Amino acid sequence: MRDLRALKWSNREKKIARQAFERAYQRECDAIRERVSAMLAELANANDVWRVHDFLSEKRREVEEKYDYRYSVLIFVFARLLREGWLDEPELDGLQEDKISAIKEMANLWYAD
């Protein structure tokens, strides 16, 4: 099997990858913001404030762990984002077919429900 961490990225692919990465990141942050807004609207008592804090702390940890834009791990990141629904396949158009195939394969195998 080819070493996915050693794949070379052309300048064009880097631009496509950055745009796809940023869109996925923005989508997930928007979803978190919407959830927090709903939680704040439902605050019933002072303890609910800490529930919001705990939720945000957990999400921050998850997002920081997930969104890693090093080219050596970007195939794995995209597979996860694709599987979780933060990234759409057409956003990867323009990447070399071997990269797209690897992303899809990992999304289907490694991140299966």
C-alpha positions in Angstrom: 0.0 0.0 0.0 1.2 3.5 -0.8 2.4 5.7 2.1 -0.4 8.2 2.3 1.6 10.4 4.6 4.2 11.0 1.9 1.8 12.1 -0.9 2.8 15.2 -2.8 0.4 18.0 -3.1 0.5 20.3 -6.1 -0.1 24.1 -5.6 -3.6 23.6 -7.2 -4.4 20.7 -4.8 -3.2 22.7 -1.8 -5.6 25.5 -2.8 -8.5 23.1 -3.2 -7.7 21.3 0.0 -7.5 24.5 2.0 -10.9 25.7 0.7 -12.5 22.3 1.5 -10.9 22.3 4.9 -12.0 25.8 5.8 -15.6 25.1 4.6 -15.8 22.0 6.7 -14.4 23.9 9.7 -16.9 26.7 9.2 -19.8 24.3 8.9 -18.9 22.5 12.2 -18.4 25.8 14.0 -21.7 27.1 12.8 -23.4 23.9 14.0 -21.7 24.4 17.4 -22.8 28.0 17.6 -26.4 27.0 16.7 -26.4 24.4 19.4 -25.0 26.8 22.0 -27.6 29.4 21.1 -30.3 26.8 21.7 -28.8 25.8 25.0 -28.6 29.4 26.1 -32.2 29.9 25.2 -33.2 27.0 27.4 -31.3 28.0 30.5 -33.4 27.2 33.5 -31.0 27.8 36.3 -27.4 28.7 37.2 -26.2 25.1 36.8 -27.2 25.1 33.2 -24.5 27.7 32.5 -21.9 25.0 33.4 -23.6 22.6 31.1 -23.0 25.0 28.3 -19.4 25.5 29.4 -18.8 21.7 29.5 -20.3 21.3 26.0 -18.1 24.1 24.6 -15.0 22.6 26.3 -15.7 19.2 24.8 -16.3 20.6 21.4 -13.2 22.7 21.5 -11.1 19.6 22.3 -12.8 17.6 19.5 -12.4 20.4 16.9 -8.8 21.1 17.8 -7.9 17.4 17.5 -9.8 16.9 14.3 -8.8 19.9 12.2 -5.1 19.3 11.5 -4.0 20.8 8.3 -0.6 19.1 7.9 -0.3 17.6 4.5 1.0 14.3 6.0 -2.4 13.7 7.7 -4.8 15.6 5.5 -6.0 12.4 3.7 -7.1 11.1 7.1 -8.6 14.4 8.2 -10.7 14.6 5.0 -11.8 10.9 5.4 -13.2 11.8 8.9 -14.8 15.0 7.7 -16.4 13.3 4.8 -17.7 10.5 7.0 -19.1 12.9 9.6 -20.8 15.0 7.0 -18.8 18.2 7.4 -17.2 17.8 3.9 -19.0 17.0 0.7 -17.3 14.8 -2.0 -17.6 17.5 -4.8 -15.5 19.8 -2.7 -12.6 17.4 -3.3 -12.9 17.8 -7.1 -9.5 18.7 -8.5 -7.4 16.5 -6.2 -5.6 13.6 -7.8 -7.7 10.5 -8.1 -5.4 8.5 -5.8 -6.1 11.0 -3.0 -9.8 11.0 -3.6 -9.9 7.2 -3.7 -7.9 6.9 -0.4 -10.2 9.5 1.3 -13.4 7.7 0.2 -12.0 4.2 1.1 -11.0 5.4 4.6 -14.2 7.2 5.2 -16.1 4.0 4.4 -13.8 1.6 6.3 -12.2 3.3 9.2 -15.0 5.6 10.2 -17.9 3.3 9.7 -20.7 3.5 12.2 
